[in-house]
Amino acid sequence: MATYASKELLKLLYADGWYEKAQKGSHVQLAHATKCGKVTVPHPRKDVPEGTAKNILRQAGLLK
């Protein structure tokens, strides 16, 4: 099973226009100027499971 680094996920989200809105403990909450909702990413983690990474990107509108 593949894993992803939270740093890689954040890089993709920042490139799409998401910005850090809050951080509580080991999770970063991101918001977007035009997209509704927020996305929460566990950070710092080197081992975000593949399913979790896909769900984060799906919530951000980067995957269908």
N, C-alpha and C positions, 0 to 999 in steps of 0.2 A: 504494500500500500504506500503510495506516495505521500510525502508531507511537504509543506511549504513554510517558508520563514515569514513571520508577520511583517518583516521589513519589506519583502517583495510585494506583499498585498498592499501595504500602505503606499508604496511607490506607484502602483497601478492606480489606486484610488486618487492620490494627489494629482496625477497626470490627467485624470478625468474631471478635475475641478472640485473634488471633495476637500474639505478643510477640517482641522481639528476643532471640535466644539467643546469637548470636556474630556477629562481623564480621571478615572476613579480607580485606584488600585492598579491592577494589571490589565485594564481594558481602556481603549481609546474610543471615544464616540466621535464620529464624523458626520458633518452635515454638508449639504450642497445648496448653492444659491438658487438653482432652478428646479431641482428634483426634490420631491417631497420625501419625508421620512429621515431616518438616521441609520447609520451603519456602525456596528460595534465590532472592534477588532481586538483580540487578545494580544497585548504587546508588553514587554518583549518576549517573544516565543520563537524558537527555531523549529518547532515541530507542530505546526497547525495541520490537523488531519485534512486529507483531500476533500472529504465531504463538507467540512466546515468552511474551507477556503472557497469551494464552489458556491455554497449558500451565501457567503459574504459578497462575492462578486455578483451573484444573482440579485441580491437585495439592492446592490448599487446600480443595477441595470446594465452591467457589463456582460452578462450571460443571459441567454434566453432559456 
